[in-house]
Amino acid sequence: MPPKKKKEPAASHRPQLGENVRIENAGVVLDQPITETIEKNYMPYAMSVILSRAIPEIDGFKPSHRKLLYTMHKMGLISGARTKSANIVGQTMHLNPHGDAAIYETMVRLSRGYEALLHPYVDSKGNFGKAYSRDMAYAASRYTEAKLDPICTEMFSDIDKDTVDFVDNYDSTTKEPTLLPVTFPTILVNPNMGIAVGMASSICSFNLGEICETTIALIKNPNHNIMDTLTAPDFAGGGYVVYDQNELKKVYETGRGSVKVRARYTYDKQNNCIDITEIPPSTTIEAIMDKIVELVKGSKLKEIADIRDETDLSGLKITIDLKRGADPEKLMLKLFRFTPLEDSFSCNFNVLIAGTPRVLGVRGLLSEWIAFREGCVRRRVYFDLTKRKEKLHLLKGLAKILLDIDKAVRIVRETEEEAEVVPNLMIGFGIDETQAEYVAEIKLRHLNREYILKRTDEIDKLKGEVADMEDILSSPERIDEIIVDELRDIGKKYGKPRRSLIIYTAEEEKVSIEEEIPDYPVNLFFTAEGYFKKITPQSLRMSGEQKLKEGDAVVRQVEETNTAELLFFSDRCQVYKARACDFDDTKASVLGDYIPAKLGMEEGERAVYMAVTHNYAGYLLFFYENGKVAKVEMSAYQTVTRRKKLLAAYSDKSPLVAACAVREDGEFLLTSTAGRMLLLHTGAIAAKTTKNTQGVAVMTLKKNARLASAAPYEAGTLPNEHRYRTKTLPAAGMLPRPEDLGEQLTL
């Protein structure tokens, strides 16, 4: 007989302390494809962020904005006195359960006091911080007050006429709108930015008057050239929009691109200072000041004596005190180029259209808004039509009662049961139940001819309105006319002059903030072991012997100035560039800077030669063991950017014997390991612009022989110098005579 199955515990059974509970698959590792994990666990979060948090919809609002503004509308804050912000935040939690801090921060960004929007939606009182400062924090919600700005009447005027859909809130205790029936394109009138998962949105603001005019033009002519009516973006912080027609056209057509915004300033000649009063929307006062201070500390801006933040209740103000003789125009060009005083607003017009993220240009956005608004107007007209039809139906029933008021009174009086009043009126006058209910509810004092005549006089008017509304619903042109009239009214009522002026710049002077290098005479020393010293002539005269590492020797000494450029060639065919001013002045009694460490050479790499130049004029000569000589123009090592390292500085086909920088051609004495000597005039070698050229054969070498040395030659050093010169190259050279050898030994 099979064992009885153990009775399963009831669903409501709770395990007691000490009771053994078996959990299915506990401790078991299950294999799950990563794609399935992402789809189940991550995709719902990503979709929630995209659809319900970060990306605005066609009405110009994110869900958090919409919930806040709708709550304020339901609180009656469109008119009357302000209320405490904490009260608004608490009420908004019925729709937005994300905590009071997030709700209040949303309200701050929509407020007039924060100054982030061209047309604020919240009329605020108290400290709401400033968009242009990261340090000016807003006060707590219990200290500030707010109500809706008058422009919000254009967003809620039709909301009770079924113009948009309503859905349940998060706990199904109330309803909230999915969109707001805005009567103008708020999506482009105020800036909107958000970062979702895998996508972002960044919409700049435009002037309300220009947007209304452009929308009207598009309704009348879908092929209207937008650039004729929509000049450029307009920002709440003002400043100058640097006009770039091609970039603006790209933004208008694709919804992507960037707009350069430049700060506005004035020069106070009397106090020799610059006052900056408007800055780009993408930066803050603190970021600007930090960057300027950094440049001043790095000795890259010598014209500035002081900078301070003088922002007060009258508005933003950064004051820059100038040194005597500084040119304010040139300084501002530098500041525009190297600080956030000129910044780019990156546009990415990503908007949710019917629940789908789409990147649209200005034309596409306005077309979608027009279609949305046409739907709102159509639903509003249909709602009004339904109400008027209902009223007309009731008044037609009332008109029948007018024929015999006494009969209606008699029917009511003679009816024994209340429930029979409506059926008896329906039978007595031939009206339906709705009309009979309306008649039955008329007050006794209104059962007079005058009242009924006044009410029935509306019938003709209502008939005309119903016919007009039916005509509107059947005519898209009339719906468009309504939208155009509304846009004209809004443009006149709320339109303001542009805050951001447009500047048309020609090719401006390219300025740089090169560090001002003090120029004075110096002596440069380079040793065989790769040590470098920079010593002033005065210090050199007062010094004793040069301190060198044991076995080391100075191989190059140059009298130059502190602005000289230095090229250090390594044994790995690379050159490292520096400037004399990069090294500290030192004394003969110290070892100096070890070049491989100072310039960050690779491990085991050595510096073998130092060239000094100012304007990269002249040539570099490279002598190789195989008897070849390469003549490279010094300009080949000049770069537009200040690069520190250049590869392939010379050829690696044969070991390097010597290198020498010369301004003009001259004679060099070449000596081979076989003892032969050759006088070479470098004018016989063609210069190359390729740094790693292999050179040309100059000295013919016998088997196992190689070039041993090469050095500049001074005329008259060798008694028989004519013996070592040749008319043709390559040449083997001549063995030295004893007198030449003796003289050579004294070199």
Beta strands, then each sheet from edge to edge (+ up, - down):
strand 1: 83-84
strand 2: 122-125
strand 3: 145-148
strand 4: 166-168
strand 5: 175-177
strand 6: 192-195
strand 7: 200-203
strand 8: 240-242
strand 9: 256-262
strand 10: 264-268
strand 11: 273-278
strand 12: 304-309
strand 13: 318-322
strand 14: 342-348
strand 15: 350-353
strand 16: 356-359
strand 17: 501-503
strand 18: 521-527
strand 19: 531-535
strand 20: 554-561
strand 21: 565-570
strand 22: 575-579
strand 23: 593-594
strand 24: 607-613
strand 25: 619-624
strand 26: 628-633
strand 27: 645-646
strand 28: 656-662
strand 29: 667-672
strand 30: 677-681
strand 31: 696-697
strand 32: 707-712
sheet 1: 1+ 3- 2+
sheet 2: 4+ 5-
sheet 3: 6+ 7-
sheet 4: 14+ 9- 8+ 17+
sheet 5: 10+ 11- 13+ 12-
sheet 6: 15+ 16-
sheet 7: 20+ 18- 19+ 23-
sheet 8: 24+ 21- 22+ 27-
sheet 9: 28+ 25- 26+ 31-
sheet 10: 30+ 29- 32+
end
